Amino acid sequence: MKTHEEIQALERLRVLEVGYDGGCGEVYFPAQREPLLVIWSFGEGWEHVSVSLKKRCPTWDEMCRIKDMFWNEEETVVQYHPPKSEYVNKHPYCLHLWRKKGEDFERPPKYLVG
């Protein structure tokens, strides 16, 4: 994940609150009517960003742009689909990005993904 200072310096992010272990802000992309609410944290060995809107889920492109704001191009970040017994849904239009600090996720061969 980018450093605390790099995250604070993001021009596209209007920071509402920043703490030692994360923060939150709003992101407006060109031609977008409503902001994405972004909450990030980097505690307990995990880097995490949640992205939500009031009336719809973020698109793939929006999630990719947020990923690039918080992580470097060559870092792997995932969206988990846990067992149904572990679901937590506090907001119907929120998606999450996760990365374990200091580790890289195993990935399938490139030819299987695209």
N, C-alpha and C positions, 0 to 999 in steps of 0.2 A: 504494500500500500504506500501511496505517496506520504511524505512527511506531513506532520501537523502544520508546518509553515506553508507547504505547497497547497494543502487543502484550503487553508485560510486565504491564500492568494488567488484562488480561482475567480476569474472575472465574471464568469457566468453564474456564479453561485452567490446569492444574496444570503449571507449568513444571519441566522436569527439568534443562534446560541452555540457557543463552542466551549467545551469543557476538556478536562484532561483526557478523558476516555472517549471523546466523540463530540457530536454536535448535530445540529439540524439547520436546514436552510431551504430556500426555494430556488428552483432552476427554471428559467424561461429560455426556450429555444426559439429561433426565428419562426414567425408565422404561427406561434402557439398561443392560444387564448388564455389557457390557465396554466399556472405553474405546477411543476412536479415538486412534491414535498419530499425532501431527501433527509434521512436520518442515518448517521454513521456512528460506528463504535469500533474500538479495537482493544477489547479487554478479554481476559481469560484465554488468551492464545488464539483468538479469532478476530479477523477483520470482517466487518459486516456493514452493508449499506442496504437500507430499505427505501423503496421508491413507490409513491402512491399519488393518486389523483382522486378527486371527489366523486366522479361519475363513471370512471372507466379504469381498466388496468393499463399500465404503461405498455407501449409497443416494444417489439424487439429492437427497433432502431433507437428508441429512447433509452432502453436498458444498456445497449452497446455504448451510447454516448456517455452515460453515467459511469459505466465500467471504466472507460478511458479517462474520465475525470479523476477517478480515485486510485486506479492501478496503472502500472506501466503496461505497454503493449504486449509484452511477452509473458505476463503473469496470467495464470489460469485462475478463473473465478467461476463458481458454480451457483446454480439455483437448485436447492434440494427439494426432493419430493419424498418426505419421510413416510414411514408406515402410518396408515390412517389413524391408528391409536395415539399417535404423537402429534397430530395436526393441531396447530394453534392458528386461529383466524380472528384477529382483532380488528381487521379492516378488510372489507371485501375486494378492494381495488389496490392491494399492496403486493409488490413482489420484492424478493430479497436476493442479494448477492453475498456470497461467503467465500472466504479463503482462510485456511489454517496458516498461521504465522510460521515462517521458516520451513514450510513443506510445499511440495508441488503435487497436485493431484495426478494420479495415473489417468492417462487418456487413451481412448481407443486409437488404432492406427488412423492416420489422416484420411486415407482413401475410404474408410468406412463412414466418416463423419459427413463429408461433403457430397 
